[in-house]
Amino acid sequence: MASFLSVETSLSGRRWVGPDPVQDRLAEAMAQATRLPLPLCRVLVARGVEPSDAVAFLSPSLRDLLPDPLILKDMAPAANRLLHSVAARQRIAIFADYDVDGGASAALLLTWLRAFGMQATLYIPDRIDEGYGPNIPAMAQLAETHDLILCVDCGSLSHDAIAAAKGADVVILDHHLALETLPQALAIVNPNRQDEDGTLAHLCAAGVVFLLLVEANRRLKQQGQQVPDLMALLDLVALATVADVAPLTGVNRAFVRQGLKIMARRDRPGLRALADVARMDQAPTAYALGFLLGPRVNAGGRIGQADLGARLLATDDEMEAARLAARLDQLNTERREITETVRLEAMAQADARGLDAPLVWAAAEGWHPGVVGIVAARLKEAANRPSVVIGFEGDEGKGSARSIPGIDLGAAIQRLAAEGMITKGGGHKMAAGLSLTRAQLDPAMARLSDLLARQGAGAGGPQDMRIDSLLATGAATVALVEEIENAGPFGAAAPAPRFAFANAQVSARRIGDSHLKLTISDGAGPALDAIAFGAFDGPLGPALENPGHRRFHLAGKLELNHWNGRTKVQLRLDDAAWA
């Protein structure tokens, strides 16, 4: 395939690739049939949308896309057991993972139960002291004082810990890859069980919990009872879906679209306080969920107190919300500093090994286990390869892994664990965790690289950057961007479209330490504002700051910038090349 705009090597060293001729023809046919703008049709074609489905795709309805909860195995006994606990006023404990998905899942249940006047016990394990998922001491202790334990966003691999919960019923609500043999729980609702068909494999744990509450509400309505408003809980589902990098396809699109509308009402004290400390002065977007709110909720579990995020999301107390949000914001600042130190060291290691192997990895003593996942994501972005980052404390290492589309990283790491090459490991297609010893490190990484190579992880060019369409600067209007946003929300498995602007003049000024504010013009219409975050962390900043008389091809994502009551289009610049 020929490079787009003949860009074989951009300023950041990437090759630009665009839609193939077949996609172009399909987009032109869709534009003629639907009268939708051609750039939007190119985005829809890239998503695999047929012309007959285009209008419905742009207005995803939760009513139309919500699956019947009962298609998931064990949903009926899970709903029955939850309702029995409510009717009998039993003691309920919620054991949750420490990330956004776990915290939001716990908050969904806590909020729903509060509508019945019930207070459940929240237990979130300490990341460092207890590790991921249920553990034997905690489950045994909870079972002594509770009738029902709900494990959310964890538990599918915790055979021994579940067995230790003697005297209590355990219901697991999870989405991580499970083994063929499941723990001995009363019910295990997990779309990624081996005996599921994969129809709902894209759900995060909060999505699974929401479906449980849908089924519980349905049964209560059949009994003539009043039920809590589930639509009001979609802000939590949206946050978890985006923050957990769940594919924004199918019902997940509707979850996020509707959830953003609910969040914009600012009804939930915790999210309102979090938005305020994050200085969100515009309506929430998927980007804000992933990069402003999500990291702050995660900060407690990463480097602070594990339950802070869940408590914030669940609270209905304004003062507690303000206090927790302030603490999480502080922890997030500390987390960023730790992350940057580890990132630089990990990137140096990865560069030394080479970024073109099927697996990019780095490991060192003292790297904080709470940030290795973030750094793995940075390595993945830099190399377009699955990545693993491991922090050691003595002989014991804890790592996190991130994948690229089309590569099932969770299954590969689970296989390592089954083969005894690591102490333990598991996750899902796009993200996973693992524990291992120093002696296991090199052979495990070699084996993982081999497993990923068989899936094609080394075939993609690390320098390839996808371009969806060519635009003139004058064509980047508010109306066009609003129509394109209807194809979203954008995120995992549904990346925001990237547009190119050819042969443009650039004027630029530096903002802060590393950012660049630009005005670009192709001479055919109005100029376009642009922003390049972190431009001076690489080659873009020095080249664009003083362009002289040279022109550039530019590529990035279009967004709306709301300021002082005005709305303008802005290009979030990803890359540039000499024209």
Order of alpha helices (4+ residues) and beta strands (2+ residues): beta-alpha-alpha-alpha-alpha-alpha-beta-alpha-beta-alpha-beta-alpha-beta-beta-alpha-alpha-alpha-alpha-alpha-alpha-alpha-beta-alpha-beta-beta-alpha-beta-beta-alpha-beta-beta-alpha-beta-beta-beta-alpha-beta-beta
